Amino acid sequence: MNERLRSALAQRSVSPESLAEACEVDPKTVGRWLGGRVPHPRHRFRAARHLRVEETFLWPRPQPRAGRRGGELVTDLVGTYPNRASVPRETWLTLLQEARET
């Protein structure tokens, strides 16, 4: 169970339905978050912003999507930036120029 999320909702007098609307997800999804599921990065960002708390407070150890490169774990851009539009243009260009696979 995510007691931190439950506590933040109670302290801010925000219902799970209201949080779902702010994050543009189904209320059942917020119920899953309360049950311990870690949301998609963009939803973590929106939820934290709506509740006016740090994302890392609500989800101290987010489960980043990751890939492998040379045996080393490489986290996804979405784990670093709140959304794809926040990734600097230069970063995208570098990634595309250095890509070796699809």
Backbone as ProteinMPNN parsed JSONL, in Angstrom:
{"seq_chain_A": "MNERLRSALAQRSVSPESLAEACEVDPKTVGRWLGGRVPHPRHRFRAARHLRVEETFLWPRPQPRAGRRGGELVTDLVGTYPNRASVPRETWLTLLQEARET", "coords_chain_A": {"N_chain_A": [[0.83, -1.177, 0.0], [0.43, 2.266, -0.699], [1.086, 4.386, 1.508], [2.018, 6.972, 1.725], [0.975, 8.319, -0.496], [-1.74, 8.041, 0.066], [-1.851, 9.495, 2.466], [-1.078, 12.066, 1.565], [-3.239, 12.661, -0.115], [-5.298, 12.776, 1.813], [-4.391, 14.869, 3.493], [-4.509, 17.039, 1.766], [-7.126, 17.103, 1.18], [-8.081, 15.846, -1.13], [-9.853, 13.874, -3.33], [-9.602, 10.455, -4.524], [-10.854, 10.304, -7.003], [-10.764, 12.945, -7.908], [-7.995, 13.263, -8.162], [-7.557, 11.395, -10.156], [-8.885, 12.62, -12.279], [-7.298, 14.932, -12.595], [-4.934, 13.752, -13.409], [-5.719, 12.586, -15.698], [-6.607, 9.91, -15.865], [-8.275, 6.751, -15.281], [-10.377, 6.411, -12.41], [-10.031, 3.902, -11.171], [-7.412, 3.367, -11.707], [-6.013, 5.115, -10.039], [-6.724, 3.919, -7.675], [-5.218, 1.585, -7.924], [-2.671, 2.682, -7.733], [-2.759, 3.519, -5.082], [-2.816, 1.059, -3.96], [-0.236, 0.237, -4.284], [0.948, 0.051, -6.796], [3.263, 1.433, -9.118], [2.982, 4.404, -10.84], [3.019, 5.419, -14.353], [5.727, 7.461, -15.492], [4.888, 10.109, -16.385], [2.435, 10.328, -15.162], [3.136, 10.13, -12.49], [4.472, 12.538, -12.199], [2.399, 14.424, -12.743], [0.568, 13.793, -10.681], [2.071, 14.364, -8.361], [2.513, 17.087, -8.736], [-0.137, 18.031, -8.676], [-0.815, 17.409, -6.047], [0.964, 18.951, -4.74], [3.484, 18.093, -3.749], [6.721, 16.524, -3.54], [7.647, 14.332, -6.142], [9.331, 12.205, -5.534], [8.749, 11.856, -2.877], [6.226, 10.675, -2.857], [6.664, 8.373, -4.386], [9.253, 6.829, -3.56], [11.124, 5.017, -4.617], [10.966, 4.781, -7.681], [10.034, 2.563, -10.338], [12.013, 2.446, -12.877], [11.709, 2.272, -16.409], [13.812, 0.236, -18.309], [16.702, -0.542, -20.296], [19.212, -2.658, -21.773], [22.648, -2.121, -22.238], [25.597, -3.173, -23.326], [25.696, -4.859, -21.098], [25.241, -3.142, -19.03], [22.901, -1.392, -17.053], [20.595, 0.859, -18.433], [18.698, 3.638, -17.918], [15.465, 4.782, -18.98], [14.626, 7.715, -20.919], [12.249, 8.842, -20.068], [12.219, 8.416, -17.391], [13.863, 10.378, -16.478], [13.037, 12.889, -17.422], [10.034, 14.848, -17.086], [8.217, 14.618, -19.184], [8.124, 13.768, -22.701], [8.355, 16.053, -24.257], [9.933, 17.683, -22.736], [12.51, 16.872, -23.04], [15.633, 17.941, -24.123], [16.265, 19.271, -27.391], [18.811, 18.769, -28.478], [19.557, 16.458, -27.163], [17.774, 14.567, -28.19], [18.622, 14.609, -30.885], [21.265, 13.674, -30.645], [20.796, 11.083, -29.627], [19.414, 9.94, -31.791], [21.337, 10.103, -33.838], [23.316, 8.433, -32.866], [22.123, 6.008, -32.734], [21.929, 2.469, -33.088], [20.224, 0.483, -33.49], [16.731, -0.125, -34.151]], "CA_chain_A": [[0.0, 0.0, 0.0], [1.17, 3.519, -0.734], [0.58, 5.222, 2.598], [2.383, 8.369, 1.471], [-0.025, 8.867, -1.414], [-2.998, 8.112, 0.827], [-1.699, 10.596, 3.41], [-1.088, 13.332, 0.812], [-4.621, 12.887, -0.532], [-6.067, 13.167, 2.992], [-3.934, 16.182, 3.956], [-4.924, 18.059, 0.801], [-8.575, 16.921, 0.97], [-8.255, 15.502, -2.543], [-10.39, 12.52, -3.484], [-8.962, 9.693, -5.597], [-11.513, 10.651, -8.261], [-10.22, 14.239, -8.31], [-6.63, 13.02, -8.626], [-7.677, 10.702, -11.445], [-9.246, 13.634, -13.28], [-6.123, 15.781, -12.803], [-3.912, 12.964, -14.11], [-6.348, 12.074, -16.913], [-6.653, 8.45, -15.814], [-9.477, 6.189, -14.678], [-10.271, 6.328, -10.942], [-9.512, 2.591, -10.769], [-5.956, 3.45, -11.809], [-5.552, 5.729, -8.797], [-6.872, 2.86, -6.677], [-4.059, 0.696, -8.066], [-1.528, 3.407, -7.173], [-2.912, 3.447, -3.633], [-2.506, -0.323, -3.601], [1.198, 0.002, -4.375], [1.492, 0.078, -8.155], [3.973, 2.665, -9.449], [2.435, 4.941, -12.095], [3.859, 5.845, -15.462], [6.41, 8.693, -15.08], [4.136, 11.354, -16.579], [1.371, 10.369, -14.163], [3.783, 10.452, -11.216], [4.741, 13.979, -12.234], [1.128, 15.146, -12.618], [0.007, 13.552, -9.35], [2.869, 15.116, -7.392], [2.238, 18.515, -8.948], [-1.508, 18.291, -8.213], [-0.834, 17.313, -4.589], [1.965, 19.899, -4.252], [4.539, 17.389, -3.027], [7.765, 15.995, -4.409], [7.371, 13.007, -6.704], [10.123, 11.219, -4.804], [8.097, 11.592, -1.605], [5.129, 9.742, -3.106], [7.221, 7.126, -4.916], [10.681, 6.966, -3.277], [11.933, 4.184, -5.504], [10.192, 4.459, -8.873], [10.523, 1.465, -11.162], [12.266, 2.989, -14.206], [11.814, 1.349, -17.533], [15.232, 0.208, -18.586], [17.202, -1.419, -21.34], [20.588, -3.084, -21.504], [23.663, -1.736, -23.219], [26.883, -3.695, -22.876], [25.559, -5.433, -19.777], [24.988, -2.102, -18.037], [21.523, -0.939, -17.054], [20.425, 2.232, -18.9], [17.317, 4.029, -17.68], [14.749, 5.445, -20.059], [14.52, 9.167, -20.82], [11.031, 9.208, -19.354], [12.531, 8.41, -15.973], [14.635, 11.571, -16.168], [12.266, 14.072, -17.76], [8.618, 14.644, -16.777], [7.528, 14.209, -20.405], [9.028, 13.762, -23.866], [8.559, 17.416, -24.742], [10.941, 18.326, -21.89], [13.845, 16.418, -23.429], [16.248, 18.939, -25.015], [16.402, 18.917, -28.813], [20.15, 18.233, -28.702], [19.571, 15.095, -26.652], [17.101, 13.738, -29.2], [19.48, 14.507, -32.069], [22.38, 12.794, -30.295], [20.284, 9.716, -29.55], [19.095, 9.459, -33.141], [22.57, 9.959, -34.597], [24.11, 7.344, -32.325], [21.321, 4.774, -32.684], [22.444, 1.343, -33.867], [19.057, -0.381, -33.723], [15.481, 0.612, -34.246]], "C_chain_A": [[0.879, 1.246, 0.0], [0.569, 4.471, 0.296], [0.911, 6.692, 2.384], [1.381, 9.032, 0.536], [-1.352, 9.036, -0.688], [-2.975, 9.302, 1.791], [-1.764, 11.949, 2.696], [-2.497, 13.666, 0.334], [-5.454, 13.4, 0.652], [-5.682, 14.573, 3.466], [-4.413, 17.307, 3.055], [-6.431, 18.034, 0.537], [-8.895, 16.699, -0.507], [-8.767, 14.075, -2.61], [-9.609, 11.782, -4.569], [-9.56, 10.033, -6.969], [-10.98, 11.98, -8.803], [-8.79, 14.097, -8.829], [-6.645, 12.332, -9.985], [-7.994, 11.695, -12.56], [-8.047, 14.522, -13.612], [-5.043, 15.067, -13.612], [-4.426, 12.377, -15.422], [-6.261, 10.554, -16.996], [-7.978, 8.024, -15.206], [-9.313, 6.156, -13.159], [-9.756, 4.976, -10.44], [-7.984, 2.577, -10.811], [-5.375, 4.059, -10.541], [-5.677, 4.716, -7.652], [-5.704, 1.887, -6.724], [-2.801, 1.359, -7.495], [-1.57, 3.341, -5.649], [-2.579, 2.046, -3.118], [-1.037, -0.674, -3.73], [1.784, 0.004, -5.766], [2.147, 1.436, -8.413], [3.464, 3.157, -10.802], [3.5, 5.203, -13.149], [4.509, 7.175, -15.06], [5.601, 9.972, -15.262], [2.998, 11.473, -15.577], [1.937, 10.648, -12.772], [3.998, 11.951, -11.118], [3.457, 14.774, -12.022], [0.524, 14.998, -11.225], [0.755, 14.376, -8.3], [2.597, 16.611, -7.519], [0.856, 18.876, -8.411], [-1.584, 18.288, -6.686], [0.18, 18.248, -3.92], [2.977, 19.243, -3.313], [5.586, 16.928, -4.036], [7.379, 14.596, -4.891], [8.103, 11.923, -5.927], [9.576, 10.954, -3.404], [7.01, 10.537, -1.794], [5.625, 8.38, -3.561], [8.741, 7.189, -4.757], [11.578, 6.162, -4.211], [11.115, 3.819, -6.735], [10.847, 3.339, -9.663], [10.781, 1.987, -12.573], [12.238, 1.901, -15.264], [13.27, 1.378, -17.943], [15.549, -0.74, -19.717], [18.624, -1.81, -20.995], [21.487, -2.603, -22.635], [24.996, -2.214, -22.672], [26.829, -4.262, -21.466], [25.249, -4.424, -18.685], [23.552, -1.611, -18.173], [21.451, 0.532, -17.46], [18.969, 2.608, -18.714], [16.763, 4.808, -18.858], [14.703, 6.951, -19.838], [13.323, 9.598, -19.984], [11.252, 9.188, -17.855], [13.27, 9.658, -15.528], [13.845, 12.848, -16.371], [10.782, 13.815, -17.495], [7.783, 14.236, -17.982], [8.483, 14.342, -21.582], [9.323, 15.158, -24.383], [9.624, 18.158, -23.93], [12.362, 17.921, -22.245], [14.433, 17.436, -24.407], [16.434, 18.4, -26.435], [17.746, 18.238, -29.085], [20.252, 16.775, -28.234], [18.922, 14.145, -27.648], [18.008, 13.53, -30.412], [20.659, 13.566, -31.808], [21.937, 11.335, -30.252], [20.009, 9.137, -30.936], [20.359, 9.225, -33.967], [23.397, 8.763, -34.136], [23.374, 6.012, -32.282], [21.924, 3.71, -33.598], [21.348, 0.352, -34.197], [17.834, 0.488, -33.807], [15.105, 1.237, -32.936]], "O_chain_A": [[1.94, 1.271, 0.624], [-0.332, 5.254, -0.007], [0.16, 7.566, 2.818], [0.985, 10.177, 0.755], [-2.008, 10.069, -0.819], [-3.962, 10.027, 1.915], [-2.429, 12.871, 3.169], [-2.906, 14.826, 0.374], [-6.224, 14.349, 0.506], [-6.554, 15.374, 3.802], [-4.691, 18.409, 3.528], [-6.947, 18.843, -0.234], [-9.835, 17.274, -1.055], [-8.182, 13.17, -2.014], [-9.016, 12.416, -5.442], [-8.849, 10.045, -7.974], [-10.77, 12.126, -10.008], [-8.417, 14.731, -9.816], [-5.84, 12.651, -10.859], [-7.432, 11.614, -13.652], [-7.807, 14.829, -14.779], [-4.328, 15.688, -14.398], [-3.674, 11.749, -16.167], [-5.901, 9.985, -18.026], [-8.718, 8.852, -14.675], [-8.214, 5.897, -12.669], [-9.113, 4.913, -9.392], [-7.342, 1.861, -10.042], [-4.364, 3.581, -10.025], [-4.824, 4.671, -6.765], [-5.247, 1.414, -5.683], [-1.974, 0.704, -6.861], [-0.543, 3.134, -5.002], [-2.12, 1.877, -1.988], [-0.624, -1.764, -3.331], [3.005, -0.038, -5.914], [1.637, 2.468, -7.975], [3.505, 2.425, -11.791], [4.7, 5.207, -12.874], [3.882, 7.953, -14.341], [5.62, 10.837, -14.387], [2.63, 12.579, -15.181], [1.297, 11.322, -11.965], [3.739, 12.56, -10.08], [3.428, 15.697, -11.209], [0.026, 15.968, -10.655], [0.134, 15.012, -7.449], [2.467, 17.312, -6.515], [0.693, 19.91, -7.762], [-2.329, 19.072, -6.098], [0.248, 18.328, -2.694], [3.285, 19.761, -2.24], [5.348, 16.946, -5.243], [6.85, 13.786, -4.129], [7.556, 10.846, -5.69], [9.905, 9.932, -2.801], [6.886, 9.614, -0.989], [5.075, 7.35, -3.17], [9.447, 7.557, -5.696], [12.678, 6.601, -4.548], [10.622, 2.696, -6.844], [12.069, 3.19, -9.654], [9.868, 1.979, -13.398], [12.68, 0.773, -15.044], [13.899, 2.436, -17.925], [14.762, -1.627, -20.049], [19.177, -1.324, -20.008], [21.137, -2.668, -23.813], [25.469, -1.705, -21.656], [27.801, -4.161, -20.717], [25.018, -4.803, -17.537], [23.051, -1.437, -19.284], [22.164, 1.363, -16.898], [18.089, 1.968, -19.289], [17.507, 5.413, -19.631], [14.737, 7.413, -18.697], [13.381, 10.603, -19.276], [10.543, 9.875, -17.118], [13.306, 9.969, -14.338], [13.965, 13.788, -15.584], [10.315, 12.688, -17.658], [6.753, 13.58, -17.827], [9.538, 14.964, -21.461], [10.414, 15.42, -24.89], [10.161, 19.162, -24.397], [13.318, 18.556, -21.801], [13.801, 17.761, -25.413], [16.724, 17.22, -26.636], [17.815, 17.258, -29.827], [20.953, 15.966, -28.843], [19.44, 13.062, -27.921], [18.146, 12.411, -30.906], [21.006, 12.751, -32.664], [22.62, 10.456, -30.778], [20.334, 7.982, -31.213], [20.439, 8.25, -34.715], [24.101, 8.149, -34.938], [23.93, 5.003, -31.847], [22.364, 3.994, -34.712], [21.507, -0.507, -35.064], [17.892, 1.694, -33.565], [14.072, 1.898, -32.841]]}, "name": "protein", "num_of_chains": 1, "seq": "MNERLRSALAQRSVSPESLAEACEVDPKTVGRWLGGRVPHPRHRFRAARHLRVEETFLWPRPQPRAGRRGGELVTDLVGTYPNRASVPRETWLTLLQEARET"}
